[in-house]
Protein backbone atom coordinates (compact mmCIF):
# COMPACT_ATOMS: atom_id res chain seq x y z
CA UNK A 1 0.00 0.00 0.00
CA UNK A 2 1.63 3.26 -1.12
CA UNK A 3 0.90 6.50 0.65
CA UNK A 4 2.17 10.05 0.54
CA UNK A 5 2.98 11.41 3.99
CA UNK A 6 2.78 15.13 4.65
CA UNK A 7 3.55 15.34 8.36
CA UNK A 8 4.52 13.37 11.44
CA UNK A 9 1.99 12.99 14.25
CA UNK A 10 2.34 11.04 17.47
CA UNK A 11 -0.74 10.61 19.64
CA UNK A 12 -0.35 8.46 22.75
CA UNK A 13 -1.58 7.87 26.28
CA UNK A 14 0.69 6.90 29.17
CA UNK A 15 -0.89 4.51 31.67
CA UNK A 16 2.17 3.26 33.53
CA UNK A 17 1.31 5.04 36.78
CA UNK A 18 -2.46 5.10 36.39
CA UNK A 19 -4.56 3.72 39.25
CA UNK A 20 -6.38 0.49 38.40
CA UNK A 21 -9.65 -0.52 40.01
CA UNK A 22 -8.93 -4.19 39.30
CA UNK A 23 -5.79 -6.27 38.83
CA UNK A 24 -7.15 -8.89 36.44
CA UNK A 25 -5.31 -8.13 33.21
CA UNK A 26 -1.71 -7.21 32.29
CA UNK A 27 -1.32 -3.48 32.75
CA UNK A 28 -0.57 -1.41 29.66
CA UNK A 29 2.28 1.08 30.11
CA UNK A 30 1.47 3.11 27.01
CA UNK A 31 -0.24 2.85 23.68
CA UNK A 32 -0.39 5.20 20.75
CA UNK A 33 -0.86 5.90 17.09
CA UNK A 34 1.88 7.41 14.92
CA UNK A 35 1.41 8.66 11.37
CA UNK A 36 4.40 9.34 9.16
CA UNK A 37 6.71 7.39 11.46
CA UNK A 38 10.18 7.31 9.91
CA UNK A 39 12.10 4.08 10.30
CA UNK A 40 15.88 4.50 10.25
CA UNK A 41 18.15 2.57 7.87
CA UNK A 42 19.98 0.00 9.94
CA UNK A 43 23.19 -1.42 8.50
CA UNK A 44 24.03 -3.22 11.71
CA UNK A 45 21.68 -4.65 14.27
CA UNK A 46 20.08 -2.56 16.97
CA UNK A 47 18.05 -3.63 19.98
CA UNK A 48 14.44 -2.98 20.85
CA UNK A 49 13.76 -0.89 23.94
CA UNK A 50 13.47 -2.62 27.29
CA UNK A 51 9.69 -2.97 26.98
CA UNK A 52 7.48 -5.56 25.36
CA UNK A 53 5.98 -3.85 22.33
CA UNK A 54 3.15 -5.02 20.12
CA UNK A 55 3.25 -3.02 16.90
CA UNK A 56 0.57 -2.96 14.22
CA UNK A 57 2.10 -1.46 11.08
CA UNK A 58 -0.95 -0.26 9.20
CA UNK A 59 0.35 1.50 6.07
CA UNK A 60 3.66 2.36 4.47
CA UNK A 61 5.29 4.13 1.52
CA UNK A 62 6.61 0.69 0.49
CA UNK A 63 4.57 -2.36 -0.42
CA UNK A 64 6.73 -4.80 1.54
CA UNK A 65 9.38 -4.74 4.22
CA UNK A 66 12.12 -7.27 4.99
CA UNK A 67 13.37 -7.33 8.56
CA UNK A 68 15.20 -9.61 10.97
CA UNK A 69 14.10 -10.16 14.57
CA UNK A 70 16.80 -12.01 16.47
CA UNK A 71 17.82 -14.70 13.99
CA UNK A 72 14.50 -14.90 12.15
CA UNK A 73 13.96 -13.13 8.84
CA UNK A 74 10.49 -11.92 7.87
CA UNK A 75 9.11 -10.35 4.71
CA UNK A 76 5.77 -8.69 5.31
CA UNK A 77 3.20 -6.73 3.37
CA UNK A 78 1.16 -3.96 4.91
CA UNK A 79 -0.68 -4.08 7.21
CA UNK A 80 1.23 -6.52 9.40
CA UNK A 81 1.71 -7.21 13.09
CA UNK A 82 5.09 -7.21 14.80
CA UNK A 83 6.01 -8.37 18.31
CA UNK A 84 9.13 -6.72 19.72
CA UNK A 85 10.60 -8.74 22.61
CA UNK A 86 12.50 -6.66 25.19
CA UNK A 87 16.09 -5.97 24.12
CA UNK A 88 15.88 -8.30 21.12
CA UNK A 89 18.12 -7.49 18.17
CA UNK A 90 16.57 -6.04 15.03
CA UNK A 91 17.61 -5.19 11.49
CA UNK A 92 15.71 -3.63 8.59
CA UNK A 93 16.97 -2.82 5.10
CA UNK A 94 15.99 0.78 4.40
CA UNK A 95 14.04 3.86 5.42
CA UNK A 96 10.28 3.64 5.39
CA UNK A 97 7.52 6.00 6.43
CA UNK A 98 4.60 4.23 7.99
CA UNK A 99 1.49 4.51 10.12
CA UNK A 100 1.65 2.38 13.25
CA UNK A 101 -0.43 1.55 16.29
CA UNK A 102 1.56 0.24 19.24
CA UNK A 103 1.04 -1.12 22.77
CA UNK A 104 3.77 -1.23 25.43
CA UNK A 105 4.00 -3.51 28.46
CA UNK A 106 6.66 -3.97 31.11
CA UNK A 107 9.41 -6.37 29.94
CA UNK A 108 8.46 -9.11 32.41
CA UNK A 109 5.11 -9.43 30.63
CA UNK A 110 6.91 -11.21 27.78
CA UNK A 111 6.92 -14.49 29.74
CA UNK A 112 3.27 -13.97 30.75
CA UNK A 113 2.16 -13.62 27.14
CA UNK A 114 4.19 -16.69 26.16
CA UNK A 115 2.35 -18.73 28.79
CA UNK A 116 -1.03 -17.52 27.51
CA UNK A 117 -0.13 -18.56 23.95
CA UNK A 118 -0.36 -15.05 22.52
CA UNK A 119 3.39 -15.16 21.86
CA UNK A 120 5.19 -18.12 20.34
CA UNK A 121 8.07 -18.47 17.90
CA UNK A 122 6.43 -16.35 15.19
CA UNK A 123 6.98 -12.64 15.83
CA UNK A 124 5.58 -11.03 12.67
CA UNK A 125 2.70 -11.82 10.32
CA UNK A 126 0.49 -10.15 7.72
CA UNK A 127 -3.02 -9.25 8.82
CA UNK A 128 -6.20 -7.67 7.50
CA UNK A 129 -7.95 -4.78 9.20
CA UNK A 130 -11.08 -6.80 9.89
CA UNK A 131 -14.14 -5.02 11.33
CA UNK A 132 -13.33 -6.44 14.78
CA UNK A 133 -9.70 -5.25 14.68
CA UNK A 134 -10.61 -1.82 13.28
CA UNK A 135 -13.35 -1.37 15.87
CA UNK A 136 -10.98 -2.06 18.78
CA UNK A 137 -8.33 0.31 17.39
CA UNK A 138 -10.93 3.06 17.01
CA UNK A 139 -12.17 2.53 20.58
CA UNK A 140 -8.61 2.78 21.91
CA UNK A 141 -7.99 5.93 19.86
CA UNK A 142 -11.12 7.53 21.29
CA UNK A 143 -9.99 6.66 24.82
CA UNK A 144 -6.75 8.63 24.32
CA UNK A 145 -8.80 11.84 24.52
CA UNK A 146 -10.15 10.96 27.99
CA UNK A 147 -7.01 10.24 30.07
CA UNK A 148 -8.60 11.35 33.36
CA UNK A 149 -11.85 9.42 33.00
CA UNK A 150 -12.63 7.04 35.87
CA UNK A 151 -11.59 3.47 35.03
CA UNK A 152 -9.83 4.47 31.80
CA UNK A 153 -6.76 2.33 32.57
CA UNK A 154 -8.86 -0.77 33.28
CA UNK A 155 -10.79 -0.31 30.05
CA UNK A 156 -7.57 0.24 28.10
CA UNK A 157 -6.08 -2.97 29.58
CA UNK A 158 -9.18 -4.88 28.47
CA UNK A 159 -9.43 -3.42 24.96
CA UNK A 160 -5.70 -3.88 24.33
CA UNK A 161 -5.95 -7.53 25.36
CA UNK A 162 -8.97 -8.04 23.10
CA UNK A 163 -7.08 -6.46 20.21
CA UNK A 164 -4.06 -8.72 20.76
CA UNK A 165 -6.34 -11.76 20.88
CA UNK A 166 -7.98 -10.75 17.59
CA UNK A 167 -4.58 -10.32 15.93
CA UNK A 168 -3.37 -13.70 17.23
CA UNK A 169 -6.60 -15.41 16.18
CA UNK A 170 -6.32 -13.89 12.71
CA UNK A 171 -2.96 -15.58 12.27
CA UNK A 172 -4.15 -18.95 13.59
CA UNK A 173 -7.22 -18.79 11.38
CA UNK A 174 -5.16 -17.98 8.27
CA UNK A 175 -2.72 -20.81 9.08
CA UNK A 176 -5.51 -23.33 9.63
CA UNK A 177 -7.70 -23.55 6.51
CA UNK A 178 -10.28 -25.81 8.16
CA UNK A 179 -11.15 -22.94 10.49
CA UNK A 180 -12.71 -21.20 7.51
CA UNK A 181 -15.00 -24.21 7.19
CA UNK A 182 -15.82 -23.81 10.89
CA UNK A 183 -16.73 -20.16 10.29
CA UNK A 184 -19.03 -21.14 7.44
CA UNK A 185 -20.69 -23.81 9.57
CA UNK A 186 -21.12 -21.19 12.31
CA UNK A 187 -22.88 -18.87 9.86
CA UNK A 188 -25.26 -21.66 8.90
CA UNK A 189 -25.93 -22.48 12.56
CA UNK A 190 -26.57 -18.81 13.28
CA UNK A 191 -29.10 -18.82 10.44
CA UNK A 192 -30.75 -21.92 11.91
CA UNK A 193 -30.93 -20.25 15.32
CA UNK A 194 -32.75 -17.26 13.85
CA UNK A 195 -34.97 -19.02 11.33
CA UNK A 196 -35.80 -22.40 12.86
CA UNK A 197 -39.52 -21.77 12.37
CA UNK A 198 -39.19 -20.52 8.79
CA UNK A 199 -39.29 -22.35 5.49
CA UNK A 200 -36.08 -22.04 3.48
CA UNK A 201 -33.93 -24.03 1.08
CA UNK A 202 -31.16 -25.85 2.91
CA UNK A 203 -29.38 -26.52 -0.39
CA UNK A 204 -29.30 -22.80 -1.21
CA UNK A 205 -28.05 -21.93 2.28
CA UNK A 206 -25.30 -24.55 1.95
CA UNK A 207 -24.25 -23.24 -1.46
CA UNK A 208 -24.18 -19.58 -0.37
CA UNK A 209 -21.80 -20.54 2.43
CA UNK A 210 -19.34 -22.29 0.14
CA UNK A 211 -20.21 -25.97 0.66
CA UNK A 212 -21.30 -28.77 -1.58
CA UNK A 213 -24.04 -30.89 -0.04
CA UNK A 214 -21.61 -33.69 0.81
CA UNK A 215 -18.93 -31.39 2.29
CA UNK A 216 -21.54 -29.61 4.42
CA UNK A 217 -22.85 -32.81 6.00
CA UNK A 218 -19.30 -34.10 6.48
CA UNK A 219 -18.33 -30.91 8.35
CA UNK A 220 -21.64 -30.76 10.22
CA UNK A 221 -20.95 -34.24 11.59
CA UNK A 222 -17.73 -32.97 13.19
CA UNK A 223 -19.78 -30.85 15.59
CA UNK A 224 -23.22 -32.46 15.92
CA UNK A 225 -24.53 -35.97 16.38
CA UNK A 226 -28.00 -35.01 15.12
CA UNK A 227 -29.05 -33.97 11.62
CA UNK A 228 -29.67 -30.27 10.78
CA UNK A 229 -33.40 -31.01 10.60
CA UNK A 230 -33.42 -32.52 14.08
CA UNK A 231 -31.25 -29.68 15.38
CA UNK A 232 -33.83 -27.14 14.20
CA UNK A 233 -36.66 -29.24 15.62
CA UNK A 234 -34.86 -29.24 18.97
CA UNK A 235 -34.73 -25.44 18.79
CA UNK A 236 -38.48 -25.32 18.19
CA UNK A 237 -39.16 -27.66 21.10
CA UNK A 238 -36.84 -25.64 23.37
CA UNK A 239 -38.90 -22.56 22.55
CA UNK A 240 -42.09 -24.55 23.16
CA UNK A 241 -40.79 -25.45 26.63
CA UNK A 242 -40.18 -21.79 27.37
CA UNK A 243 -43.68 -20.82 26.21
CA UNK A 244 -45.28 -23.63 28.22
CA UNK A 245 -43.37 -22.56 31.33
CA UNK A 246 -43.61 -18.80 31.09
CA UNK A 247 -46.94 -18.10 29.35
CA UNK A 248 -50.56 -19.20 29.49
CA UNK A 249 -50.72 -19.74 25.73
CA UNK A 250 -52.67 -22.83 24.77
CA UNK A 251 -51.01 -25.84 23.20
CA UNK A 252 -52.83 -25.03 19.97
CA UNK A 253 -51.53 -21.46 19.97
CA UNK A 254 -47.98 -22.57 20.69
CA UNK A 255 -48.15 -25.10 17.85
CA UNK A 256 -49.34 -22.30 15.56
CA UNK A 257 -46.64 -19.85 16.72
CA UNK A 258 -43.94 -22.42 16.08
CA UNK A 259 -45.43 -23.28 12.68
CA UNK A 260 -46.27 -26.93 13.27
CA UNK A 261 -48.78 -28.24 10.76
CA UNK A 262 -51.17 -29.16 13.58
CA UNK A 263 -51.40 -29.34 17.36
CA UNK A 264 -51.55 -33.13 17.08
CA UNK A 265 -48.24 -33.25 15.22
CA UNK A 266 -46.70 -30.80 17.72
CA UNK A 267 -47.78 -33.00 20.66
CA UNK A 268 -46.40 -36.11 18.98
CA UNK A 269 -43.00 -34.48 18.32
CA UNK A 270 -42.89 -33.01 21.83
CA UNK A 271 -43.62 -36.36 23.47
CA UNK A 272 -41.02 -38.10 21.31
CA UNK A 273 -38.28 -35.64 22.31
CA UNK A 274 -39.32 -34.91 25.91
CA UNK A 275 -40.99 -38.19 27.01
CA UNK A 276 -44.09 -36.29 28.13
CA UNK A 277 -46.92 -34.30 26.60
CA UNK A 278 -46.85 -30.49 26.46
CA UNK A 279 -49.49 -30.23 29.20
CA UNK A 280 -47.62 -32.70 31.41
CA UNK A 281 -44.46 -30.63 30.93
CA UNK A 282 -46.33 -27.44 31.84
CA UNK A 283 -47.82 -28.96 34.98
CA UNK A 284 -44.55 -30.51 36.11
CA UNK A 285 -42.54 -27.38 35.48
CA UNK A 286 -44.98 -25.06 37.20
CA UNK A 287 -45.31 -27.31 40.24
CA UNK A 288 -41.54 -27.22 40.62
CA UNK A 289 -41.63 -23.40 40.56
CA UNK A 290 -44.19 -23.17 43.38
C-alpha positions in Angstrom: 0.0 0.0 0.0 1.6 3.3 -1.1 0.9 6.5 0.6 2.2 10.0 0.5 3.0 11.4 4.0 2.8 15.1 4.7 3.6 15.3 8.4 4.5 13.4 11.4 2.0 13.0 14.3 2.3 11.0 17.5 -0.7 10.6 19.6 -0.3 8.5 22.7 -1.6 7.9 26.3 0.7 6.9 29.2 -0.9 4.5 31.7 2.2 3.3 33.5 1.3 5.0 36.8 -2.5 5.1 36.4 -4.6 3.7 39.2 -6.4 0.5 38.4 -9.6 -0.5 40.0 -8.9 -4.2 39.3 -5.8 -6.3 38.8 -7.2 -8.9 36.4 -5.3 -8.1 33.2 -1.7 -7.2 32.3 -1.3 -3.5 32.8 -0.6 -1.4 29.7 2.3 1.1 30.1 1.5 3.1 27.0 -0.2 2.9 23.7 -0.4 5.2 20.8 -0.9 5.9 17.1 1.9 7.4 14.9 1.4 8.7 11.4 4.4 9.3 9.2 6.7 7.4 11.5 10.2 7.3 9.9 12.1 4.1 10.3 15.9 4.5 10.2 18.2 2.6 7.9 20.0 0.0 9.9 23.2 -1.4 8.5 24.0 -3.2 11.7 21.7 -4.7 14.3 20.1 -2.6 17.0 18.0 -3.6 20.0 14.4 -3.0 20.8 13.8 -0.9 23.9 13.5 -2.6 27.3 9.7 -3.0 27.0 7.5 -5.6 25.4 6.0 -3.8 22.3 3.1 -5.0 20.1 3.2 -3.0 16.9 0.6 -3.0 14.2 2.1 -1.5 11.1 -0.9 -0.3 9.2 0.3 1.5 6.1 3.7 2.4 4.5 5.3 4.1 1.5 6.6 0.7 0.5 4.6 -2.4 -0.4 6.7 -4.8 1.5 9.4 -4.7 4.2 12.1 -7.3 5.0 13.4 -7.3 8.6 15.2 -9.6 11.0 14.1 -10.2 14.6 16.8 -12.0 16.5 17.8 -14.7 14.0 14.5 -14.9 12.1 14.0 -13.1 8.8 10.5 -11.9 7.9 9.1 -10.3 4.7 5.8 -8.7 5.3 3.2 -6.7 3.4 1.2 -4.0 4.9 -0.7 -4.1 7.2 1.2 -6.5 9.4 1.7 -7.2 13.1 5.1 -7.2 14.8 6.0 -8.4 18.3 9.1 -6.7 19.7 10.6 -8.7 22.6 12.5 -6.7 25.2 16.1 -6.0 24.1 15.9 -8.3 21.1 18.1 -7.5 18.2 16.6 -6.0 15.0 17.6 -5.2 11.5 15.7 -3.6 8.6 17.0 -2.8 5.1 16.0 0.8 4.4 14.0 3.9 5.4 10.3 3.6 5.4 7.5 6.0 6.4 4.6 4.2 8.0 1.5 4.5 10.1 1.7 2.4 13.3 -0.4 1.5 16.3 1.6 0.2 19.2 1.0 -1.1 22.8 3.8 -1.2 25.4 4.0 -3.5 28.5 6.7 -4.0 31.1 9.4 -6.4 29.9 8.5 -9.1 32.4 5.1 -9.4 30.6 6.9 -11.2 27.8 6.9 -14.5 29.7 3.3 -14.0 30.7 2.2 -13.6 27.1 4.2 -16.7 26.2 2.4 -18.7 28.8 -1.0 -17.5 27.5 -0.1 -18.6 23.9 -0.4 -15.0 22.5 3.4 -15.2 21.9 5.2 -18.1 20.3 8.1 -18.5 17.9 6.4 -16.3 15.2 7.0 -12.6 15.8 5.6 -11.0 12.7 2.7 -11.8 10.3 0.5 -10.2 7.7 -3.0 -9.2 8.8 -6.2 -7.7 7.5 -8.0 -4.8 9.2 -11.1 -6.8 9.9 -14.1 -5.0 11.3 -13.3 -6.4 14.8 -9.7 -5.3 14.7 -10.6 -1.8 13.3 -13.4 -1.4 15.9 -11.0 -2.1 18.8 -8.3 0.3 17.4 -10.9 3.1 17.0 -12.2 2.5 20.6 -8.6 2.8 21.9 -8.0 5.9 19.9 -11.1 7.5 21.3 -10.0 6.7 24.8 -6.8 8.6 24.3 -8.8 11.8 24.5 -10.1 11.0 28.0 -7.0 10.2 30.1 -8.6 11.3 33.4 -11.8 9.4 33.0 -12.6 7.0 35.9 -11.6 3.5 35.0 -9.8 4.5 31.8 -6.8 2.3 32.6 -8.9 -0.8 33.3 -10.8 -0.3 30.0 -7.6 0.2 28.1 -6.1 -3.0 29.6 -9.2 -4.9 28.5 -9.4 -3.4 25.0 -5.7 -3.9 24.3 -6.0 -7.5 25.4 -9.0 -8.0 23.1 -7.1 -6.5 20.2 -4.1 -8.7 20.8 -6.3 -11.8 20.9 -8.0 -10.7 17.6 -4.6 -10.3 15.9 -3.4 -13.7 17.2 -6.6 -15.4 16.2 -6.3 -13.9 12.7 -3.0 -15.6 12.3 -4.2 -18.9 13.6 -7.2 -18.8 11.4 -5.2 -18.0 8.3 -2.7 -20.8 9.1 -5.5 -23.3 9.6 -7.7 -23.5 6.5 -10.3 -25.8 8.2 -11.1 -22.9 10.5 -12.7 -21.2 7.5 -15.0 -24.2 7.2 -15.8 -23.8 10.9 -16.7 -20.2 10.3 -19.0 -21.1 7.4 -20.7 -23.8 9.6 -21.1 -21.2 12.3 -22.9 -18.9 9.9 -25.3 -21.7 8.9 -25.9 -22.5 12.6 -26.6 -18.8 13.3 -29.1 -18.8 10.4 -30.8 -21.9 11.9 -30.9 -20.2 15.3 -32.8 -17.3 13.9 -35.0 -19.0 11.3 -35.8 -22.4 12.9 -39.5 -21.8 12.4 -39.2 -20.5 8.8 -39.3 -22.3 5.5 -36.1 -22.0 3.5 -33.9 -24.0 1.1 -31.2 -25.8 2.9 -29.4 -26.5 -0.4 -29.3 -22.8 -1.2 -28.0 -21.9 2.3 -25.3 -24.5 1.9 -24.3 -23.2 -1.5 -24.2 -19.6 -0.4 -21.8 -20.5 2.4 -19.3 -22.3 0.1 -20.2 -26.0 0.7 -21.3 -28.8 -1.6 -24.0 -30.9 0.0 -21.6 -33.7 0.8 -18.9 -31.4 2.3 -21.5 -29.6 4.4 -22.8 -32.8 6.0 -19.3 -34.1 6.5 -18.3 -30.9 8.4 -21.6 -30.8 10.2 -21.0 -34.2 11.6 -17.7 -33.0 13.2 -19.8 -30.9 15.6 -23.2 -32.5 15.9 -24.5 -36.0 16.4 -28.0 -35.0 15.1 -29.0 -34.0 11.6 -29.7 -30.3 10.8 -33.4 -31.0 10.6 -33.4 -32.5 14.1 -31.2 -29.7 15.4 -33.8 -27.1 14.2 -36.7 -29.2 15.6 -34.9 -29.2 19.0 -34.7 -25.4 18.8 -38.5 -25.3 18.2 -39.2 -27.7 21.1 -36.8 -25.6 23.4 -38.9 -22.6 22.6 -42.1 -24.6 23.2 -40.8 -25.5 26.6 -40.2 -21.8 27.4 -43.7 -20.8 26.2 -45.3 -23.6 28.2 -43.4 -22.6 31.3 -43.6 -18.8 31.1 -46.9 -18.1 29.3 -50.6 -19.2 29.5 -50.7 -19.7 25.7 -52.7 -22.8 24.8 -51.0 -25.8 23.2 -52.8 -25.0 20.0 -51.5 -21.5 20.0 -48.0 -22.6 20.7 -48.2 -25.1 17.9 -49.3 -22.3 15.6 -46.6 -19.9 16.7 -43.9 -22.4 16.1 -45.4 -23.3 12.7 -46.3 -26.9 13.3 -48.8 -28.2 10.8 -51.2 -29.2 13.6 -51.4 -29.3 17.4 -51.5 -33.1 17.1 -48.2 -33.2 15.2 -46.7 -30.8 17.7 -47.8 -33.0 20.7 -46.4 -36.1 19.0 -43.0 -34.5 18.3 -42.9 -33.0 21.8 -43.6 -36.4 23.5 -41.0 -38.1 21.3 -38.3 -35.6 22.3 -39.3 -34.9 25.9 -41.0 -38.2 27.0 -44.1 -36.3 28.1 -46.9 -34.3 26.6 -46.8 -30.5 26.5 -49.5 -30.2 29.2 -47.6 -32.7 31.4 -44.5 -30.6 30.9 -46.3 -27.4 31.8 -47.8 -29.0 35.0 -44.5 -30.5 36.1 -42.5 -27.4 35.5 -45.0 -25.1 37.2 -45.3 -27.3 40.2 -41.5 -27.2 40.6 -41.6 -23.4 40.6 -44.2 -23.2 43.4 
